[in-house]
Amino acid sequence: MRPVAFVRAYSQVRKPVPEERNVKTYVPREGELKRKWHVIDAEGKALGRVAATAASLLRGKHKPQYTPYLDCGDGVIIINAAKARVTGRKAEQKTYYHHSGYPGGLREITYQDLIKKHPERAMELAVKGMLPHNRLGRHLYRHFRVYAGADHRQEAQNPQPYTVTR
């Protein structure tokens, strides 16, 4: 245990903070953000890699103005979602679960069956799971479109092609 005199002397030695260190944090305003739309072709690309890229673009992590608690991101369109590939035996083994809300209402479906019934749903669920699970994530998800084929309806947004590596 230290003597009381040492504690008092040490606490009185604190130096004042210089004025130039009191810098405010930059927070972008709504009008300052430039938003674009990106179109990603998922044909032959790994499902998870395309989803991770789309989630990063939706959040705006590629921009210098990125702020974790604001919508700084761009819009994303994914085409050819039905032709995205999965590695290993995920096509047979990966299962998706949902519940009807009734007792004993747990339903499961494999990736193969999900792609046959709803070709874009696997990509939607993958991207949605990578977004924040709060009101910001729900807001970001509104700027996301998935299409099973090569055509999309967002020509008015003038989307720019975005390439996913590997």
C-alpha positions as CSV (number, residue, x, y, z in Angstrom):
1,M,0.0,0.0,0.0
2,R,1.3,3.4,-0.9
3,P,1.6,6.3,1.5
4,V,-1.1,8.9,1.4
5,A,1.4,11.7,0.7
6,F,2.5,9.9,-2.5
7,V,-1.1,9.6,-3.7
8,R,-1.8,13.2,-3.1
9,A,1.4,14.4,-4.7
10,Y,0.9,12.2,-7.8
11,S,-2.7,13.3,-8.3
12,Q,-1.7,17.0,-8.3
13,V,0.9,16.6,-11.0
14,R,-1.7,16.1,-13.8
15,K,-1.1,18.3,-16.8
16,P,-3.8,20.2,-18.6
17,V,-4.9,19.1,-22.0
18,P,-3.8,21.4,-24.8
19,E,-6.5,23.2,-26.7
20,E,-5.6,21.7,-30.1
21,R,-6.4,18.2,-28.9
22,N,-10.1,19.1,-28.4
23,V,-11.0,18.1,-32.0
24,K,-14.6,17.2,-32.9
25,T,-15.4,13.9,-34.6
26,Y,-16.5,14.3,-38.2
27,V,-20.1,13.0,-38.8
28,P,-21.3,13.1,-42.4
29,R,-24.6,14.8,-43.1
30,E,-27.3,13.4,-45.4
31,G,-26.6,15.8,-48.3
32,E,-22.8,15.1,-48.2
33,L,-23.1,11.4,-49.1
34,K,-22.9,10.5,-52.7
35,R,-24.9,7.3,-53.3
36,K,-24.5,5.0,-56.3
37,W,-26.0,1.7,-57.3
38,H,-23.8,-1.4,-58.0
39,V,-24.8,-4.5,-60.0
40,I,-23.0,-7.7,-59.1
41,D,-23.1,-10.8,-61.3
42,A,-23.1,-13.8,-59.1
43,E,-22.7,-16.4,-61.8
44,G,-19.9,-18.8,-60.9
45,K,-19.0,-16.9,-57.7
46,A,-19.2,-18.3,-54.2
47,L,-22.4,-17.4,-52.4
48,G,-20.8,-16.2,-49.2
49,R,-18.2,-14.0,-51.0
50,V,-20.9,-12.3,-53.1
51,A,-23.0,-11.8,-50.0
52,A,-20.1,-10.4,-47.9
53,T,-19.2,-7.9,-50.7
54,A,-22.9,-6.8,-51.0
55,A,-23.2,-6.3,-47.3
56,S,-20.0,-4.2,-47.2
57,L,-21.3,-2.1,-50.1
58,L,-24.7,-1.7,-48.4
59,R,-23.0,-0.5,-45.1
60,G,-20.7,1.9,-46.9
61,K,-17.5,0.4,-45.6
62,H,-15.7,1.2,-48.9
63,K,-16.2,5.0,-48.3
64,P,-13.9,7.3,-46.3
65,Q,-17.1,8.8,-44.6
66,Y,-18.1,5.4,-43.2
67,T,-19.9,5.8,-39.9
68,P,-21.1,2.6,-38.1
69,Y,-24.4,4.0,-36.9
70,L,-25.4,5.8,-40.1
71,D,-26.6,4.7,-43.5
72,C,-23.6,5.7,-45.6
73,G,-23.9,2.8,-48.1
74,D,-24.8,2.3,-51.7
75,G,-27.6,0.3,-53.4
76,V,-26.8,-3.2,-54.5
77,I,-28.4,-5.3,-57.3
78,I,-27.4,-9.0,-57.6
79,I,-28.2,-10.8,-60.8
80,N,-27.9,-14.5,-61.6
81,A,-28.3,-15.4,-58.0
82,A,-29.5,-18.9,-58.9
83,K,-26.1,-19.6,-60.6
84,A,-24.0,-18.8,-57.5
85,R,-22.0,-21.8,-56.4
86,V,-21.5,-23.3,-53.0
87,T,-18.4,-25.3,-52.1
88,G,-18.1,-28.8,-50.7
89,R,-21.3,-30.7,-50.0
90,K,-23.3,-27.6,-48.8
91,A,-25.9,-28.1,-51.6
92,E,-27.0,-31.4,-49.9
93,Q,-26.1,-30.6,-46.3
94,K,-26.9,-26.9,-45.7
95,T,-30.3,-26.5,-44.2
96,Y,-32.4,-23.4,-43.7
97,Y,-34.9,-23.2,-40.8
98,H,-38.0,-21.2,-40.2
99,H,-40.9,-21.5,-37.8
100,S,-44.6,-21.1,-38.5
101,G,-45.4,-19.8,-35.0
102,Y,-47.5,-22.8,-34.1
103,P,-46.4,-25.6,-31.7
104,G,-44.3,-28.1,-33.6
105,G,-44.1,-25.6,-36.5
106,L,-40.3,-25.8,-37.1
107,R,-39.7,-26.2,-40.9
108,E,-36.4,-27.0,-42.6
109,I,-35.3,-27.0,-46.2
110,T,-32.0,-27.9,-47.9
111,Y,-30.1,-25.5,-50.1
112,Q,-30.9,-27.6,-53.2
113,D,-34.7,-27.5,-52.6
114,L,-34.6,-23.8,-51.7
115,I,-32.9,-23.0,-55.0
116,K,-35.5,-25.0,-56.9
117,K,-38.4,-23.2,-55.2
118,H,-37.0,-19.7,-54.6
119,P,-33.8,-19.2,-56.5
120,E,-33.0,-15.8,-54.9
121,R,-33.9,-16.5,-51.3
122,A,-30.5,-18.1,-50.3
123,M,-28.7,-14.9,-51.4
124,E,-31.2,-12.7,-49.6
125,L,-30.8,-14.6,-46.4
126,A,-27.0,-14.6,-46.6
127,V,-26.9,-10.8,-47.0
128,K,-29.6,-10.1,-44.4
129,G,-27.6,-12.2,-41.9
130,M,-24.5,-10.0,-42.5
131,L,-26.3,-6.7,-41.9
132,P,-26.9,-5.3,-38.4
133,H,-29.8,-6.9,-36.6
134,N,-31.5,-3.7,-35.7
135,R,-33.4,-0.8,-37.3
136,L,-30.3,0.3,-39.3
137,G,-30.1,-3.2,-40.8
138,R,-33.7,-3.1,-41.8
139,H,-33.2,0.3,-43.4
140,L,-30.1,-0.9,-45.3
141,Y,-31.9,-4.0,-46.6
142,R,-34.4,-1.7,-48.5
143,H,-31.5,-0.7,-50.9
144,F,-30.9,-4.4,-51.9
145,R,-32.4,-6.3,-54.8
146,V,-31.8,-9.9,-55.9
147,Y,-32.8,-11.4,-59.3
148,A,-32.4,-15.1,-60.2
149,G,-31.8,-14.3,-63.9
150,A,-29.7,-11.8,-65.8
151,D,-32.4,-9.1,-66.1
152,H,-33.2,-6.5,-63.5
153,R,-35.7,-3.6,-63.2
154,Q,-33.4,-0.9,-61.8
155,E,-32.2,0.7,-65.0
156,A,-33.4,4.1,-63.8
157,Q,-30.8,4.0,-61.0
158,N,-28.0,3.7,-63.6
159,P,-26.1,0.9,-61.7
160,Q,-22.4,0.5,-62.2
161,P,-21.0,-3.1,-62.6
162,Y,-19.0,-4.3,-59.6
163,T,-16.6,-7.2,-59.8
164,V,-16.2,-9.6,-56.9
165,T,-12.7,-11.0,-56.6
166,R,-12.3,-14.8,-56.7
